[in-house]
Amino acid sequence: MRSRSPGRQAARPERYRLNAQALRAKAGAVGDTEQLDIARRSGVDPGALSRLLAGTRSPSLETIVALAAAYGGPIEDLLTRPDGTPLRIPAQVVRTAAAVAG
């Protein structure tokens, strides 16, 4: 087994979470007050949605695009860093995600 030299760590992608408060606000604006309502409208598995809302899992790109499409607005409105600060997504990524979903 190889050991890592001190100071060299593998680059890890930035972690992010679903902004549950923002999603619930968007859902509530159209009358979706229950998790099951959100899951049905977006097509996201109810169990996966529960884990996302609890903050124990990060959403996949497919899931975040489905939620954003279901409730409108940019995907970055539904994402946050684990410390609660907003996650900004480069415009090219947003355009690519929209093209994939579209």
Gaussian input, Z-matrix of N, CA and C with variables (Angstrom, degrees):
# hf/3-21g

backbone

0 1
 N
 C     1     B1
 C     2     B2     1     A1
 N     3     B3     2     A2     1     D1
 C     4     B4     3     A3     2     D2
 C     5     B5     4     A4     3     D3
 N     6     B6     5     A5     4     D4
 C     7     B7     6     A6     5     D5
 C     8     B8     7     A7     6     D6
 N     9     B9     8     A8     7     D7
 C    10    B10     9     A9     8     D8
 C    11    B11    10    A10     9     D9
 N    12    B12    11    A11    10    D10
 C    13    B13    12    A12    11    D11
 C    14    B14    13    A13    12    D12
 N    15    B15    14    A14    13    D13
 C    16    B16    15    A15    14    D14
 C    17    B17    16    A16    15    D15
 N    18    B18    17    A17    16    D16
 C    19    B19    18    A18    17    D17
 C    20    B20    19    A19    18    D18
 N    21    B21    20    A20    19    D19
 C    22    B22    21    A21    20    D20
 C    23    B23    22    A22    21    D21
 N    24    B24    23    A23    22    D22
 C    25    B25    24    A24    23    D23
 C    26    B26    25    A25    24    D24
 N    27    B27    26    A26    25    D25
 C    28    B28    27    A27    26    D26
 C    29    B29    28    A28    27    D27
 N    30    B30    29    A29    28    D28
 C    31    B31    30    A30    29    D29
 C    32    B32    31    A31    30    D30
 N    33    B33    32    A32    31    D31
 C    34    B34    33    A33    32    D32
 C    35    B35    34    A34    33    D33
 N    36    B36    35    A35    34    D34
 C    37    B37    36    A36    35    D35
 C    38    B38    37    A37    36    D36
 N    39    B39    38    A38    37    D37
 C    40    B40    39    A39    38    D38
 C    41    B41    40    A40    39    D39
 N    42    B42    41    A41    40    D40
 C    43    B43    42    A42    41    D41
 C    44    B44    43    A43    42    D42
 N    45    B45    44    A44    43    D43
 C    46    B46    45    A45    44    D44
 C    47    B47    46    A46    45    D45
 N    48    B48    47    A47    46    D46
 C    49    B49    48    A48    47    D47
 C    50    B50    49    A49    48    D48
 N    51    B51    50    A50    49    D49
 C    52    B52    51    A51    50    D50
 C    53    B53    52    A52    51    D51
 N    54    B54    53    A53    52    D52
 C    55    B55    54    A54    53    D53
 C    56    B56    55    A55    54    D54
 N    57    B57    56    A56    55    D55
 C    58    B58    57    A57    56    D56
 C    59    B59    58    A58    57    D57
 N    60    B60    59    A59    58    D58
 C    61    B61    60    A60    59    D59
 C    62    B62    61    A61    60    D60
 N    63    B63    62    A62    61    D61
 C    64    B64    63    A63    62    D62
 C    65    B65    64    A64    63    D63
 N    66    B66    65    A65    64    D64
 C    67    B67    66    A66    65    D65
 C    68    B68    67    A67    66    D66
 N    69    B69    68    A68    67    D67
 C    70    B70    69    A69    68    D68
 C    71    B71    70    A70    69    D69
 N    72    B72    71    A71    70    D70
 C    73    B73    72    A72    71    D71
 C    74    B74    73    A73    72    D72
 N    75    B75    74    A74    73    D73
 C    76    B76    75    A75    74    D74
 C    77    B77    76    A76    75    D75
 N    78    B78    77    A77    76    D76
 C    79    B79    78    A78    77    D77
 C    80    B80    79    A79    78    D78
 N    81    B81    80    A80    79    D79
 C    82    B82    81    A81    80    D80
 C    83    B83    82    A82    81    D81
 N    84    B84    83    A83    82    D82
 C    85    B85    84    A84    83    D83
 C    86    B86    85    A85    84    D84
 N    87    B87    86    A86    85    D85
 C    88    B88    87    A87    86    D86
 C    89    B89    88    A88    87    D87
 N    90    B90    89    A89    88    D88
 C    91    B91    90    A90    89    D89
 C    92    B92    91    A91    90    D90
 N    93    B93    92    A92    91    D91
 C    94    B94    93    A93    92    D92
 C    95    B95    94    A94    93    D93
 N    96    B96    95    A95    94    D94
 C    97    B97    96    A96    95    D95
 C    98    B98    97    A97    96    D96
 N    99    B99    98    A98    97    D97
 C   100   B100    99    A99    98    D98
 C   101   B101   100   A100    99    D99
 N   102   B102   101   A101   100   D100
 C   103   B103   102   A102   101   D101
 C   104   B104   103   A103   102   D102
 N   105   B105   104   A104   103   D103
 C   106   B106   105   A105   104   D104
 C   107   B107   106   A106   105   D105
 N   108   B108   107   A107   106   D106
 C   109   B109   108   A108   107   D107
 C   110   B110   109   A109   108   D108
 N   111   B111   110   A110   109   D109
 C   112   B112   111   A111   110   D110
 C   113   B113   112   A112   111   D111
 N   114   B114   113   A113   112   D112
 C   115   B115   114   A114   113   D113
 C   116   B116   115   A115   114   D114
 N   117   B117   116   A116   115   D115
 C   118   B118   117   A117   116   D116
 C   119   B119   118   A118   117   D117
 N   120   B120   119   A119   118   D118
 C   121   B121   120   A120   119   D119
 C   122   B122   121   A121   120   D120
 N   123   B123   122   A122   121   D121
 C   124   B124   123   A123   122   D122
 C   125   B125   124   A124   123   D123
 N   126   B126   125   A125   124   D124
 C   127   B127   126   A126   125   D125
 C   128   B128   127   A127   126   D126
 N   129   B129   128   A128   127   D127
 C   130   B130   129   A129   128   D128
 C   131   B131   130   A130   129   D129
 N   132   B132   131   A131   130   D130
 C   133   B133   132   A132   131   D131
 C   134   B134   133   A133   132   D132
 N   135   B135   134   A134   133   D133
 C   136   B136   135   A135   134   D134
 C   137   B137   136   A136   135   D135
 N   138   B138   137   A137   136   D136
 C   139   B139   138   A138   137   D137
 C   140   B140   139   A139   138   D138
 N   141   B141   140   A140   139   D139
 C   142   B142   141   A141   140   D140
 C   143   B143   142   A142   141   D141
 N   144   B144   143   A143   142   D142
 C   145   B145   144   A144   143   D143
 C   146   B146   145   A145   144   D144
 N   147   B147   146   A146   145   D145
 C   148   B148   147   A147   146   D146
 C   149   B149   148   A148   147   D147
 N   150   B150   149   A149   148   D148
 C   151   B151   150   A150   149   D149
 C   152   B152   151   A151   150   D150
 N   153   B153   152   A152   151   D151
 C   154   B154   153   A153   152   D152
 C   155   B155   154   A154   153   D153
 N   156   B156   155   A155   154   D154
 C   157   B157   156   A156   155   D155
 C   158   B158   157   A157   156   D156
 N   159   B159   158   A158   157   D157
 C   160   B160   159   A159   158   D158
 C   161   B161   160   A160   159   D159
 N   162   B162   161   A161   160   D160
 C   163   B163   162   A162   161   D161
 C   164   B164   163   A163   162   D162
 N   165   B165   164   A164   163   D163
 C   166   B166   165   A165   164   D164
 C   167   B167   166   A166   165   D165
 N   168   B168   167   A167   166   D166
 C   169   B169   168   A168   167   D167
 C   170   B170   169   A169   168   D168
 N   171   B171   170   A170   169   D169
 C   172   B172   171   A171   170   D170
 C   173   B173   172   A172   171   D171
 N   174   B174   173   A173   172   D172
 C   175   B175   174   A174   173   D173
 C   176   B176   175   A175   174   D174
 N   177   B177   176   A176   175   D175
 C   178   B178   177   A177   176   D176
 C   179   B179   178   A178   177   D177
 N   180   B180   179   A179   178   D178
 C   181   B181   180   A180   179   D179
 C   182   B182   181   A181   180   D180
 N   183   B183   182   A182   181   D181
 C   184   B184   183   A183   182   D182
 C   185   B185   184   A184   183   D183
 N   186   B186   185   A185   184   D184
 C   187   B187   186   A186   185   D185
 C   188   B188   187   A187   186   D186
 N   189   B189   188   A188   187   D187
 C   190   B190   189   A189   188   D188
 C   191   B191   190   A190   189   D189
 N   192   B192   191   A191   190   D190
 C   193   B193   192   A192   191   D191
 C   194   B194   193   A193   192   D192
 N   195   B195   194   A194   193   D193
 C   196   B196   195   A195   194   D194
 C   197   B197   196   A196   195   D195
 N   198   B198   197   A197   196   D196
 C   199   B199   198   A198   197   D197
 C   200   B200   199   A199   198   D198
 N   201   B201   200   A200   199   D199
 C   202   B202   201   A201   200   D200
 C   203   B203   202   A202   201   D201
 N   204   B204   203   A203   202   D202
 C   205   B205   204   A204   203   D203
 C   206   B206   205   A205   204   D204
 N   207   B207   206   A206   205   D205
 C   208   B208   207   A207   206   D206
 C   209   B209   208   A208   207   D207
 N   210   B210   209   A209   208   D208
 C   211   B211   210   A210   209   D209
 C   212   B212   211   A211   210   D210
 N   213   B213   212   A212   211   D211
 C   214   B214   213   A213   212   D212
 C   215   B215   214   A214   213   D213
 N   216   B216   215   A215   214   D214
 C   217   B217   216   A216   215   D215
 C   218   B218   217   A217   216   D216
 N   219   B219   218   A218   217   D217
 C   220   B220   219   A219   218   D218
 C   221   B221   220   A220   219   D219
 N   222   B222   221   A221   220   D220
 C   223   B223   222   A222   221   D221
 C   224   B224   223   A223   222   D222
 N   225   B225   224   A224   223   D223
 C   226   B226   225   A225   224   D224
 C   227   B227   226   A226   225   D225
 N   228   B228   227   A227   226   D226
 C   229   B229   228   A228   227   D227
 C   230   B230   229   A229   228   D228
 N   231   B231   230   A230   229   D229
 C   232   B232   231   A231   230   D230
 C   233   B233   232   A232   231   D231
 N   234   B234   233   A233   232   D232
 C   235   B235   234   A234   233   D233
 C   236   B236   235   A235   234   D234
 N   237   B237   236   A236   235   D235
 C   238   B238   237   A237   236   D236
 C   239   B239   238   A238   237   D237
 N   240   B240   239   A239   238   D238
 C   241   B241   240   A240   239   D239
 C   242   B242   241   A241   240   D240
 N   243   B243   242   A242   241   D241
 C   244   B244   243   A243   242   D242
 C   245   B245   244   A244   243   D243
 N   246   B246   245   A245   244   D244
 C   247   B247   246   A246   245   D245
 C   248   B248   247   A247   246   D246
 N   249   B249   248   A248   247   D247
 C   250   B250   249   A249   248   D248
 C   251   B251   250   A250   249   D249
 N   252   B252   251   A251   250   D250
 C   253   B253   252   A252   251   D251
 C   254   B254   253   A253   252   D252
 N   255   B255   254   A254   253   D253
 C   256   B256   255   A255   254   D254
 C   257   B257   256   A256   255   D255
 N   258   B258   257   A257   256   D256
 C   259   B259   258   A258   257   D257
 C   260   B260   259   A259   258   D258
 N   261   B261   260   A260   259   D259
 C   262   B262   261   A261   260   D260
 C   263   B263   262   A262   261   D261
 N   264   B264   263   A263   262   D262
 C   265   B265   264   A264   263   D263
 C   266   B266   265   A265   264   D264
 N   267   B267   266   A266   265   D265
 C   268   B268   267   A267   266   D266
 C   269   B269   268   A268   267   D267
 N   270   B270   269   A269   268   D268
 C   271   B271   270   A270   269   D269
 C   272   B272   271   A271   270   D270
 N   273   B273   272   A272   271   D271
 C   274   B274   273   A273   272   D272
 C   275   B275   274   A274   273   D273
 N   276   B276   275   A275   274   D274
 C   277   B277   276   A276   275   D275
 C   278   B278   277   A277   276   D276
 N   279   B279   278   A278   277   D277
 C   280   B280   279   A279   278   D278
 C   281   B281   280   A280   279   D279
 N   282   B282   281   A281   280   D280
 C   283   B283   282   A282   281   D281
 C   284   B284   283   A283   282   D282
 N   285   B285   284   A284   283   D283
 C   286   B286   285   A285   284   D284
 C   287   B287   286   A286   285   D285
 N   288   B288   287   A287   286   D286
 C   289   B289   288   A288   287   D287
 C   290   B290   289   A289   288   D288
 N   291   B291   290   A290   289   D289
 C   292   B292   291   A291   290   D290
 C   293   B293   292   A292   291   D291
 N   294   B294   293   A293   292   D292
 C   295   B295   294   A294   293   D293
 C   296   B296   295   A295   294   D294
 N   297   B297   296   A296   295   D295
 C   298   B298   297   A297   296   D296
 C   299   B299   298   A298   297   D297
 N   300   B300   299   A299   298   D298
 C   301   B301   300   A300   299   D299
 C   302   B302   301   A301   300   D300
 N   303   B303   302   A302   301   D301
 C   304   B304   303   A303   302   D302
 C   305   B305   304   A304   303   D303

   B1=1.4429
   B2=1.5258
   B3=1.3308
   B4=1.4575
   B5=1.5148
   B6=1.2859
   B7=1.4590
   B8=1.5214
   B9=1.2678
   B10=1.4598
   B11=1.5088
   B12=1.3115
   B13=1.4518
   B14=1.5189
   B15=1.3120
   B16=1.4622
   B17=1.5244
   B18=1.2822
   B19=1.4495
   B20=1.5162
   B21=1.3262
   B22=1.4694
   B23=1.5074
   B24=1.2862
   B25=1.4549
   B26=1.5144
   B27=1.3175
   B28=1.4555
   B29=1.5261
   B30=1.3237
   B31=1.4598
   B32=1.5188
   B33=1.3119
   B34=1.4638
   B35=1.5017
   B36=1.3122
   B37=1.4668
   B38=1.5229
   B39=1.3249
   B40=1.4596
   B41=1.5248
   B42=1.2989
   B43=1.4537
   B44=1.5258
   B45=1.2869
   B46=1.4471
   B47=1.5155
   B48=1.3068
   B49=1.4627
   B50=1.5132
   B51=1.3063
   B52=1.4519
   B53=1.5192
   B54=1.3160
   B55=1.4570
   B56=1.5269
   B57=1.3199
   B58=1.4667
   B59=1.5208
   B60=1.3142
   B61=1.4619
   B62=1.5312
   B63=1.3231
   B64=1.4703
   B65=1.5249
   B66=1.3295
   B67=1.4641
   B68=1.5219
   B69=1.3206
   B70=1.4656
   B71=1.5407
   B72=1.3170
   B73=1.4645
   B74=1.5303
   B75=1.3294
   B76=1.4661
   B77=1.5299
   B78=1.3279
   B79=1.4618
   B80=1.5228
   B81=1.3105
   B82=1.4556
   B83=1.5212
   B84=1.3166
   B85=1.4660
   B86=1.5247
   B87=1.3425
   B88=1.4749
   B89=1.5232
   B90=1.3316
   B91=1.4649
   B92=1.5147
   B93=1.3243
   B94=1.4665
   B95=1.5248
   B96=1.3314
   B97=1.4589
   B98=1.5241
   B99=1.3064
   B100=1.4650
   B101=1.5242
   B102=1.3287
   B103=1.4617
   B104=1.5233
   B105=1.3092
   B106=1.4636
   B107=1.5240
   B108=1.3349
   B109=1.4646
   B110=1.5351
   B111=1.3313
   B112=1.4600
   B113=1.5278
   B114=1.3109
   B115=1.4621
   B116=1.5247
   B117=1.3150
   B118=1.4711
   B119=1.5156
   B120=1.3270
   B121=1.4664
   B122=1.5318
   B123=1.3140
   B124=1.4626
   B125=1.5231
   B126=1.3300
   B127=1.4630
   B128=1.5236
   B129=1.3180
   B130=1.4706
   B131=1.5243
   B132=1.3095
   B133=1.4617
   B134=1.5364
   B135=1.3416
   B136=1.4753
   B137=1.5285
   B138=1.3221
   B139=1.4633
   B140=1.5206
   B141=1.3238
   B142=1.4676
   B143=1.5275
   B144=1.3288
   B145=1.4637
   B146=1.5271
   B147=1.3108
   B148=1.4598
   B149=1.5315
   B150=1.3316
   B151=1.4744
   B152=1.5319
   B153=1.3335
   B154=1.4634
   B155=1.5233
   B156=1.3193
   B157=1.4657
   B158=1.5235
   B159=1.3187
   B160=1.4654
   B161=1.5238
   B162=1.3377
   B163=1.4635
   B164=1.5051
   B165=1.3353
   B166=1.4572
   B167=1.5247
   B168=1.3176
   B169=1.4688
   B170=1.5107
   B171=1.3244
   B172=1.4556
   B173=1.5197
   B174=1.3282
   B175=1.4622
   B176=1.5220
   B177=1.3210
   B178=1.4617
   B179=1.5226
   B180=1.3118
   B181=1.4547
   B182=1.5269
   B183=1.3196
   B184=1.4643
   B185=1.5292
   B186=1.3226
   B187=1.4617
   B188=1.5188
   B189=1.3250
   B190=1.4563
   B191=1.5262
   B192=1.3353
   B193=1.4623
   B194=1.5280
   B195=1.3344
   B196=1.4677
   B197=1.5321
   B198=1.3147
   B199=1.4683
   B200=1.5256
   B201=1.3258
   B202=1.4626
   B203=1.5238
   B204=1.3170
   B205=1.4668
   B206=1.5253
   B207=1.3125
   B208=1.4619
   B209=1.5251
   B210=1.3255
   B211=1.4663
   B212=1.5231
   B213=1.3145
   B214=1.4562
   B215=1.5173
   B216=1.3047
   B217=1.4578
   B218=1.5102
   B219=1.3158
   B220=1.4642
   B221=1.5277
   B222=1.3225
   B223=1.4635
   B224=1.5278
   B225=1.3111
   B226=1.4686
   B227=1.5253
   B228=1.3272
   B229=1.4693
   B230=1.5272
   B231=1.3269
   B232=1.4618
   B233=1.5196
   B234=1.3346
   B235=1.4607
   B236=1.5196
   B237=1.3128
   B238=1.4549
   B239=1.5254
   B240=1.3071
   B241=1.4641
   B242=1.5308
   B243=1.3381
   B244=1.4731
   B245=1.5284
   B246=1.3406
   B247=1.4640
   B248=1.5279
   B249=1.3485
   B250=1.4509
   B251=1.5172
   B252=1.3240
   B253=1.4573
   B254=1.5295
   B255=1.3231
   B256=1.4733
   B257=1.5297
   B258=1.2981
   B259=1.4601
   B260=1.5109
   B261=1.3117
   B262=1.4652
   B263=1.5243
   B264=1.3033
   B265=1.4547
   B266=1.5223
   B267=1.3361
   B268=1.4642
   B269=1.5301
   B270=1.3183
   B271=1.4628
   B272=1.5311
   B273=1.3189
   B274=1.4698
   B275=1.5225
   B276=1.3125
   B277=1.4632
   B278=1.5284
   B279=1.3232
   B280=1.4734
   B281=1.5207
   B282=1.3365
   B283=1.4758
   B284=1.5242
   B285=1.3238
   B286=1.4601
   B287=1.5131
   B288=1.3120
   B289=1.4642
   B290=1.5234
   B291=1.3196
   B292=1.4573
   B293=1.5180
   B294=1.3266
   B295=1.4621
   B296=1.5294
   B297=1.3175
   B298=1.4651
   B299=1.5244
   B300=1.3252
   B301=1.4554
   B302=1.5182
   B303=1.3218
   B304=1.4431
   B305=1.4656
   A1=109.64
   A2=115.96
   A3=120.52
   A4=110.53
   A5=115.72
   A6=119.18
   A7=108.63
   A8=115.68
   A9=120.78
   A10=109.47
   A11=114.20
   A12=117.14
   A13=108.88
   A14=118.11
   A15=120.45
   A16=110.62
   A17=116.10
   A18=120.83
   A19=114.48
   A20=118.11
   A21=120.76
   A22=108.79
   A23=115.46
   A24=120.30
   A25=107.86
   A26=115.20
   A27=119.89
   A28=109.18
   A29=115.68
   A30=119.84
   A31=109.27
   A32=116.37
   A33=121.63
   A34=109.05
   A35=116.11
   A36=117.68
   A37=110.35
   A38=114.49
   A39=119.91
   A40=109.68
   A41=116.67
   A42=121.22
   A43=108.97
   A44=115.47
   A45=120.69
   A46=108.42
   A47=115.44
   A48=121.64
   A49=109.67
   A50=113.71
   A51=120.14
   A52=108.39
   A53=116.97
   A54=121.32
   A55=106.08
   A56=116.34
   A57=122.49
   A58=111.78
   A59=117.34
   A60=120.77
   A61=110.29
   A62=117.08
   A63=120.60
   A64=110.84
   A65=116.98
   A66=119.87
   A67=110.44
   A68=117.34
   A69=120.00
   A70=111.28
   A71=116.91
   A72=120.30
   A73=110.76
   A74=116.76
   A75=120.75
   A76=110.61
   A77=115.99
   A78=120.27
   A79=110.58
   A80=117.22
   A81=121.14
   A82=112.40
   A83=116.67
   A84=120.60
   A85=112.53
   A86=116.55
   A87=119.69
   A88=111.31
   A89=116.66
   A90=120.39
   A91=115.54
   A92=117.83
   A93=120.62
   A94=108.75
   A95=116.36
   A96=120.63
   A97=113.59
   A98=117.55
   A99=121.49
   A100=110.59
   A101=116.10
   A102=120.75
   A103=111.53
   A104=116.52
   A105=120.10
   A106=110.82
   A107=117.61
   A108=121.37
   A109=110.30
   A110=115.51
   A111=121.04
   A112=109.87
   A113=116.67
   A114=121.26
   A115=110.55
   A116=116.85
   A117=120.04
   A118=111.79
   A119=117.34
   A120=120.67
   A121=110.81
   A122=117.33
   A123=121.08
   A124=113.78
   A125=117.07
   A126=120.03
   A127=113.14
   A128=117.27
   A129=122.14
   A130=108.81
   A131=116.38
   A132=121.76
   A133=109.69
   A134=117.59
   A135=119.97
   A136=113.88
   A137=118.01
   A138=120.41
   A139=111.92
   A140=115.72
   A141=120.04
   A142=110.18
   A143=116.71
   A144=120.71
   A145=110.47
   A146=117.29
   A147=121.12
   A148=110.98
   A149=116.72
   A150=121.00
   A151=110.88
   A152=116.55
   A153=120.31
   A154=111.06
   A155=116.45
   A156=120.49
   A157=111.85
   A158=116.83
   A159=121.00
   A160=112.18
   A161=116.26
   A162=120.18
   A163=114.30
   A164=117.78
   A165=119.83
   A166=112.55
   A167=117.04
   A168=122.45
   A169=109.72
   A170=115.61
   A171=121.75
   A172=108.29
   A173=117.52
   A174=119.17
   A175=111.59
   A176=115.17
   A177=119.82
   A178=107.79
   A179=116.48
   A180=120.17
   A181=110.11
   A182=116.71
   A183=121.19
   A184=111.04
   A185=116.65
   A186=121.08
   A187=111.90
   A188=117.35
   A189=119.36
   A190=110.56
   A191=117.13
   A192=120.27
   A193=109.75
   A194=117.55
   A195=121.08
   A196=110.96
   A197=117.32
   A198=120.53
   A199=111.27
   A200=116.63
   A201=120.04
   A202=110.88
   A203=116.82
   A204=120.42
   A205=110.63
   A206=116.96
   A207=120.91
   A208=112.40
   A209=117.25
   A210=120.24
   A211=114.63
   A212=117.41
   A213=121.00
   A214=112.63
   A215=114.76
   A216=120.64
   A217=112.09
   A218=115.78
   A219=120.96
   A220=112.21
   A221=115.86
   A222=119.95
   A223=111.89
   A224=116.61
   A225=117.50
   A226=112.42
   A227=118.07
   A228=120.34
   A229=111.34
   A230=116.95
   A231=121.34
   A232=113.45
   A233=117.64
   A234=120.77
   A235=111.27
   A236=115.28
   A237=122.09
   A238=108.70
   A239=115.98
   A240=119.98
   A241=107.39
   A242=117.08
   A243=118.39
   A244=114.17
   A245=117.18
   A246=119.04
   A247=112.69
   A248=116.62
   A249=121.05
   A250=115.18
   A251=117.62
   A252=119.44
   A253=109.90
   A254=116.29
   A255=119.71
   A256=111.50
   A257=115.16
   A258=121.82
   A259=106.97
   A260=117.43
   A261=121.64
   A262=108.81
   A263=114.82
   A264=121.30
   A265=108.09
   A266=117.54
   A267=119.64
   A268=111.14
   A269=116.84
   A270=122.54
   A271=112.04
   A272=118.26
   A273=120.84
   A274=111.13
   A275=117.56
   A276=121.40
   A277=109.60
   A278=116.22
   A279=120.64
   A280=109.63
   A281=117.06
   A282=119.91
   A283=111.62
   A284=117.02
   A285=120.70
   A286=110.45
   A287=117.87
   A288=121.26
   A289=110.97
   A290=116.85
   A291=120.64
   A292=111.09
   A293=116.76
   A294=120.72
   A295=111.00
   A296=116.15
   A297=120.97
   A298=110.39
   A299=116.83
   A300=121.49
   A301=111.33
   A302=116.66
   A303=122.43
   A304=117.31
   D1=132.43
   D2=179.21
   D3=-84.56
   D4=143.35
   D5=174.87
   D6=-104.08
   D7=150.74
   D8=177.46
   D9=-81.81
   D10=143.74
   D11=175.33
   D12=-75.23
   D13=148.17
   D14=-179.12
   D15=-57.58
   D16=139.47
   D17=177.10
   D18=87.45
   D19=-10.25
   D20=178.82
   D21=-109.60
   D22=114.10
   D23=177.68
   D24=-125.83
   D25=149.27
   D26=177.68
   D27=-65.84
   D28=138.88
   D29=177.59
   D30=-68.52
   D31=131.53
   D32=178.51
   D33=-115.11
   D34=141.45
   D35=177.42
   D36=-65.06
   D37=151.56
   D38=178.94
   D39=-64.45
   D40=135.04
   D41=178.65
   D42=-85.31
   D43=150.38
   D44=179.29
   D45=-147.57
   D46=165.08
   D47=-179.03
   D48=-135.15
   D49=162.39
   D50=173.46
   D51=-71.45
   D52=134.38
   D53=174.63
   D54=-82.69
   D55=89.00
   D56=-173.98
   D57=-60.30
   D58=-38.02
   D59=-179.61
   D60=-63.27
   D61=-44.21
   D62=179.44
   D63=-65.62
   D64=-41.46
   D65=179.18
   D66=-63.76
   D67=-45.82
   D68=179.96
   D69=-62.06
   D70=-36.47
   D71=178.17
   D72=-65.90
   D73=-45.46
   D74=178.66
   D75=-63.56
   D76=-42.35
   D77=179.97
   D78=-65.84
   D79=-43.80
   D80=179.97
   D81=-61.96
   D82=-32.03
   D83=-179.80
   D84=-64.16
   D85=-23.08
   D86=178.20
   D87=-109.55
   D88=10.94
   D89=175.39
   D90=91.28
   D91=5.66
   D92=177.25
   D93=-89.51
   D94=97.77
   D95=-174.66
   D96=-100.38
   D97=-13.80
   D98=-178.56
   D99=-111.03
   D100=153.42
   D101=176.77
   D102=-55.86
   D103=-39.56
   D104=-179.05
   D105=-64.02
   D106=-34.82
   D107=175.92
   D108=-61.64
   D109=-44.40
   D110=-179.66
   D111=-64.63
   D112=-44.68
   D113=-179.46
   D114=-61.38
   D115=-44.38
   D116=-179.54
   D117=-64.35
   D118=-46.67
   D119=-176.98
   D120=-64.71
   D121=-38.82
   D122=-174.66
   D123=-91.05
   D124=-18.99
   D125=-176.19
   D126=80.00
   D127=14.28
   D128=178.56
   D129=-87.63
   D130=137.34
   D131=178.85
   D132=-55.57
   D133=131.10
   D134=-178.37
   D135=-57.36
   D136=-38.79
   D137=178.84
   D138=-66.32
   D139=-42.11
   D140=177.74
   D141=-64.50
   D142=-41.35
   D143=178.86
   D144=-61.68
   D145=-40.23
   D146=178.68
   D147=-59.69
   D148=-44.49
   D149=179.15
   D150=-65.87
   D151=-37.64
   D152=178.60
   D153=-65.83
   D154=-44.76
   D155=179.94
   D156=-66.19
   D157=-31.12
   D158=177.86
   D159=-77.35
   D160=-14.70
   D161=179.85
   D162=82.44
   D163=14.91
   D164=-179.46
   D165=-90.81
   D166=-9.84
   D167=178.00
   D168=-136.36
   D169=152.81
   D170=172.18
   D171=-95.61
   D172=141.89
   D173=-179.27
   D174=-74.88
   D175=147.46
   D176=172.51
   D177=-75.34
   D178=165.81
   D179=176.87
   D180=-60.31
   D181=-41.70
   D182=179.54
   D183=-59.00
   D184=-43.40
   D185=-178.84
   D186=-67.70
   D187=-44.85
   D188=-177.79
   D189=-67.40
   D190=-34.60
   D191=176.97
   D192=-66.80
   D193=-40.81
   D194=178.99
   D195=-63.19
   D196=-41.85
   D197=179.01
   D198=-67.00
   D199=-42.90
   D200=179.03
   D201=-64.93
   D202=-39.69
   D203=179.43
   D204=-66.55
   D205=-37.26
   D206=-178.75
   D207=-67.52
   D208=-32.40
   D209=-174.61
   D210=-119.00
   D211=1.95
   D212=177.20
   D213=77.21
   D214=163.17
   D215=178.69
   D216=91.83
   D217=167.05
   D218=-178.70
   D219=-71.45
   D220=151.72
   D221=-178.62
   D222=-64.64
   D223=-29.49
   D224=-178.26
   D225=-67.13
   D226=-19.01
   D227=174.50
   D228=-64.78
   D229=-24.06
   D230=-176.34
   D231=-100.50
   D232=6.99
   D233=-178.03
   D234=-119.71
   D235=148.20
   D236=176.79
   D237=-146.85
   D238=155.66
   D239=172.16
   D240=-76.04
   D241=161.62
   D242=179.39
   D243=-57.53
   D244=-26.12
   D245=179.13
   D246=-83.52
   D247=0.78
   D248=176.74
   D249=94.97
   D250=-6.89
   D251=178.59
   D252=-77.17
   D253=150.15
   D254=-178.25
   D255=-62.12
   D256=148.68
   D257=176.11
   D258=-105.67
   D259=119.74
   D260=179.44
   D261=-95.97
   D262=133.71
   D263=-176.66
   D264=-112.03
   D265=131.51
   D266=178.15
   D267=-58.07
   D268=144.34
   D269=-176.56
   D270=-55.75
   D271=-37.38
   D272=-179.55
   D273=-62.53
   D274=-38.91
   D275=178.81
   D276=-65.24
   D277=-42.06
   D278=179.65
   D279=-62.35
   D280=-44.68
   D281=179.32
   D282=-63.39
   D283=-40.67
   D284=179.24
   D285=-65.29
   D286=-43.09
   D287=179.18
   D288=-62.36
   D289=-40.73
   D290=178.97
   D291=-65.78
   D292=-38.04
   D293=179.00
   D294=-66.61
   D295=-38.73
   D296=178.78
   D297=-66.23
   D298=-41.01
   D299=-177.91
   D300=-74.56
   D301=-29.13
   D302=-170.40
   D303=-72.52

